[in-house]
Amino acid sequence: MTKLLEQALRQVEQLPEGEQDAAAGALLDYVKHMRDMRLTDAQAAEVRRRRADPNRKLLSHAEARERIGRLGS
């Protein structure tokens, strides 16, 4: 998580000055939300089971964006 946060901060610094506050605020909201979110033992076990499956289907970035887009409609 630390590496991702550092990368996100570097990207925020590259934004125009007027957009940095909004982006930094969104990033802080996300970090707070992630800190508050916890998996149950059963959910964690299911994540481990799925990650251990050598035949799991991985999505491309485009496929993931398409599925996420359909969730919003």
ChimeraX attribute file (.defattr): number of C-alpha atoms within 10 A of each C-alpha:
attribute: neighborCount
match mode: 1-to-1
recipient: residues
	/A:1	7
	/A:2	7
	/A:3	8
	/A:4	9
	/A:5	13
	/A:6	11
	/A:7	12
	/A:8	15
	/A:9	15
	/A:10	11
	/A:11	13
	/A:12	18
	/A:13	15
	/A:14	11
	/A:15	12
	/A:16	9
	/A:17	10
	/A:18	8
	/A:19	12
	/A:20	16
	/A:21	14
	/A:22	12
	/A:23	17
	/A:24	16
	/A:25	11
	/A:26	12
	/A:27	16
	/A:28	13
	/A:29	12
	/A:30	12
	/A:31	14
	/A:32	11
	/A:33	11
	/A:34	10
	/A:35	9
	/A:36	8
	/A:37	9
	/A:38	10
	/A:39	9
	/A:40	9
	/A:41	9
	/A:42	9
	/A:43	11
	/A:44	12
	/A:45	12
	/A:46	12
	/A:47	12
	/A:48	11
	/A:49	10
	/A:50	13
	/A:51	11
	/A:52	10
	/A:53	9
	/A:54	7
	/A:55	8
	/A:56	9
	/A:57	8
	/A:58	8
	/A:59	10
	/A:60	9
	/A:61	8
	/A:62	9
	/A:63	11
	/A:64	12
	/A:65	12
	/A:66	11
	/A:67	11
	/A:68	11
	/A:69	10
	/A:70	9
	/A:71	8
	/A:72	6
	/A:73	5
